[in-house]
Amino acid sequence: MACFAMMLGGIGWIVLATLMNMSSRQIVTASHLKATMLGVFLSVFYFGMSLGSVTWGTLAKLTTTKEALLVSSGLLLVCSIYKFLRRK
């Protein structure tokens, strides 16, 4: 069951990254700006992903994996509530 869930998560991640790349390319009309914008987008995207991985890995190393998952889910909940309240 866990392997199936990880497979679906991986497929979703690839689809999401592809759709974000495609949508960022359609925002700018000039062709020379499309490549620059895609490069900047991918740099920021992968920097954020690697920074999150290092942060979570460090937290898991200092505590336990269970505590790191609880902290990350709590922060995700706080960010979601903030975004929801800010939208209104």
Backbone as CSV, one residue per row, in Angstrom:
resi,resn,N_x,N_y,N_z,CA_x,CA_y,CA_z,C_x,C_y,C_z
1,MET,0.828,-1.185,0.000,0.000,0.000,0.000,0.882,1.263,0.000
2,ALA,1.950,1.234,0.807,2.848,2.391,0.869,3.565,2.602,-0.467
3,CYS,3.971,1.520,-1.108,4.644,1.648,-2.409,3.697,2.234,-3.451
4,PHE,2.441,1.831,-3.413,1.454,2.368,-4.350,1.237,3.854,-4.100
5,ALA,1.162,4.237,-2.822,0.986,5.657,-2.484,2.203,6.471,-2.924
6,MET,3.408,5.939,-2.735,4.613,6.651,-3.173,4.669,6.762,-4.691
7,MET,4.199,5.720,-5.385,4.181,5.774,-6.840,3.214,6.865,-7.321
8,LEU,2.027,6.931,-6.718,1.079,7.972,-7.092,1.615,9.366,-6.758
9,GLY,2.278,9.495,-5.616,2.894,10.775,-5.254,3.971,11.184,-6.238
10,GLY,4.782,10.247,-6.673,5.829,10.539,-7.658,5.261,10.948,-8.996
11,ILE,4.211,10.261,-9.426,3.561,10.626,-10.687,2.962,12.024,-10.582
12,GLY,2.318,12.296,-9.454,1.738,13.622,-9.247,2.789,14.708,-9.242
13,TRP,3.937,14.421,-8.634,5.022,15.399,-8.582,5.543,15.711,-9.976
14,ILE,5.718,14.696,-10.801,6.213,14.902,-12.165,5.193,15.694,-12.984
15,VAL,3.915,15.362,-12.842,2.867,16.082,-13.571,2.824,17.542,-13.123
16,LEU,2.898,17.785,-11.815,2.864,19.152,-11.299,4.045,19.972,-11.811
17,ALA,5.247,19.413,-11.749,6.427,20.141,-12.224,6.324,20.431,-13.716
18,THR,5.808,19.480,-14.482,5.659,19.689,-15.920,4.638,20.775,-16.221
19,LEU,3.500,20.738,-15.532,2.476,21.753,-15.765,2.954,23.141,-15.365
20,MET,3.719,23.232,-14.277,4.241,24.534,-13.868,5.242,25.051,-14.887
21,ASN,6.062,24.177,-15.436,7.017,24.595,-16.467,6.285,25.079,-17.710
22,MET,5.250,24.363,-18.105,4.510,24.746,-19.311,3.776,26.061,-19.106
23,SER,3.172,26.258,-17.949,2.424,27.493,-17.728,3.355,28.690,-17.616
24,SER,4.538,28.501,-17.068,5.468,29.629,-16.966,5.989,30.038,-18.343
25,ARG,6.058,29.118,-19.263,6.532,29.452,-20.603,5.480,30.209,-21.396
26,GLN,4.215,30.064,-21.060,3.161,30.707,-21.829,2.855,32.111,-21.335
27,ILE,3.419,32.512,-20.196,3.144,33.842,-19.652,3.804,34.919,-20.507
28,VAL,5.036,34.701,-20.904,5.810,35.688,-21.657,5.646,35.414,-23.142
29,THR,5.483,36.475,-23.917,5.261,36.295,-25.352,6.554,36.280,-26.159
30,ALA,7.557,37.038,-25.758,8.811,37.090,-26.523,9.591,35.795,-26.319
31,SER,10.059,35.211,-27.396,10.706,33.906,-27.313,12.021,33.948,-26.541
32,HIS,12.781,35.055,-26.649,14.044,35.104,-25.921,13.808,35.258,-24.416
33,LEU,12.660,35.781,-24.019,12.335,35.889,-22.599,11.794,34.580,-22.027
34,LYS,11.223,33.731,-22.882,10.696,32.449,-22.410,11.808,31.591,-21.831
35,ALA,12.920,31.513,-22.513,14.035,30.695,-22.038,14.621,31.259,-20.750
36,THR,14.754,32.568,-20.666,15.281,33.194,-19.460,14.340,32.979,-18.287
37,MET,13.050,33.174,-18.531,12.079,32.996,-17.462,12.025,31.541,-16.996
38,LEU,12.104,30.606,-17.915,12.099,29.201,-17.541,13.343,28.849,-16.729
39,GLY,14.486,29.402,-17.098,15.711,29.156,-16.341,15.642,29.701,-14.923
40,VAL,15.124,30.911,-14.789,14.969,31.508,-13.458,13.957,30.722,-12.641
41,PHE,12.849,30.355,-13.264,11.813,29.591,-12.573,12.372,28.273,-12.052
42,LEU,13.066,27.538,-12.908,13.607,26.247,-12.489,14.663,26.409,-11.403
43,SER,15.481,27.451,-11.490,16.493,27.686,-10.461,15.843,27.939,-9.101
44,VAL,14.846,28.799,-9.070,14.158,29.098,-7.813,13.396,27.875,-7.315
45,PHE,12.752,27.157,-8.220,11.974,25.974,-7.856,12.871,24.911,-7.218
46,TYR,13.977,24.586,-7.859,14.854,23.546,-7.325,15.643,24.021,-6.114
47,PHE,15.927,25.315,-6.013,16.563,25.840,-4.803,15.631,25.678,-3.602
48,GLY,14.374,26.030,-3.792,13.405,25.874,-2.711,13.222,24.423,-2.321
49,MET,13.201,23.542,-3.305,13.047,22.123,-3.018,14.263,21.582,-2.264
50,SER,15.446,21.967,-2.669,16.648,21.480,-1.983,16.788,22.093,-0.593
51,LEU,16.421,23.360,-0.436,16.465,23.988,0.880,15.482,23.307,1.834
52,GLY,14.299,22.991,1.353,13.327,22.266,2.171,13.819,20.881,2.548
53,SER,14.479,20.198,1.628,15.004,18.863,1.909,16.099,18.905,2.960
54,VAL,16.995,19.876,2.837,18.082,20.005,3.810,17.524,20.371,5.185
55,THR,16.558,21.267,5.211,15.965,21.674,6.487,15.261,20.500,7.153
56,TRP,14.456,19.781,6.386,13.737,18.652,6.953,14.708,17.551,7.382
57,GLY,15.726,17.279,6.573,16.712,16.264,6.928,17.489,16.616,8.181
58,THR,17.838,17.889,8.328,18.542,18.330,9.541,17.646,18.187,10.758
59,LEU,16.387,18.578,10.624,15.448,18.434,11.730,15.256,16.968,12.097
60,ALA,15.164,16.103,11.103,15.001,14.671,11.363,16.253,14.074,12.006
61,LYS,17.413,14.605,11.655,18.658,14.098,12.247,18.784,14.541,13.704
62,LEU,18.362,15.772,14.003,18.464,16.281,15.365,17.402,15.679,16.283
63,THR,16.241,15.355,15.736,15.170,14.759,16.533,14.920,13.360,15.984
64,THR,13.678,12.994,15.844,13.322,11.732,15.193,12.528,12.040,13.937
65,THR,12.375,11.046,13.105,11.614,11.236,11.877,10.159,11.572,12.193
66,LYS,9.605,10.919,13.193,8.216,11.182,13.574,8.029,12.638,14.012
67,GLU,8.943,13.137,14.827,8.844,14.529,15.281,9.026,15.500,14.115
68,ALA,9.944,15.190,13.198,10.152,16.058,12.035,8.899,16.101,11.162
69,LEU,8.233,14.957,10.993,6.990,14.934,10.218,5.892,15.714,10.923
70,LEU,5.825,15.619,12.242,4.824,16.380,12.988,5.070,17.879,12.872
71,VAL,6.323,18.289,12.960,6.648,19.713,12.825,6.311,20.210,11.422
72,SER,6.688,19.441,10.412,6.422,19.875,9.037,4.924,19.910,8.744
73,SER,4.161,18.954,9.261,2.715,18.989,9.039,2.078,20.143,9.809
74,GLY,2.590,20.450,10.987,2.079,21.601,11.736,2.354,22.906,11.021
75,LEU,3.558,23.051,10.482,3.889,24.266,9.725,3.051,24.375,8.452
76,LEU,2.807,23.246,7.804,1.954,23.251,6.620,0.533,23.673,6.974
77,LEU,0.032,23.216,8.109,-1.297,23.608,8.559,-1.356,25.102,8.865
78,VAL,-0.335,25.623,9.545,-0.289,27.054,9.859,-0.243,27.886,8.577
79,CYS,0.581,27.489,7.628,0.667,28.221,6.350,-0.657,28.161,5.592
80,SER,-1.329,27.016,5.624,-2.609,26.879,4.930,-3.669,27.773,5.555
81,ILE,-3.723,27.807,6.879,-4.696,28.658,7.564,-4.409,30.131,7.269
82,TYR,-3.131,30.508,7.297,-2.752,31.890,6.991,-3.183,32.278,5.582
83,LYS,-2.914,31.401,4.621,-3.289,31.686,3.236,-4.804,31.783,3.086
84,PHE,-5.534,30.908,3.782,-6.983,30.923,3.706,-7.543,32.211,4.293
85,LEU,-7.031,32.619,5.439,-7.527,33.823,6.084,-7.126,35.088,5.308
86,ARG,-5.971,35.069,4.706,-5.502,36.219,3.930,-6.317,36.407,2.660
87,ARG,-6.818,35.302,2.125,-7.604,35.348,0.898,-8.933,36.068,1.105
88,LYS,-9.476,35.973,2.287,-10.789,36.583,2.559,-10.706,38.051,2.828
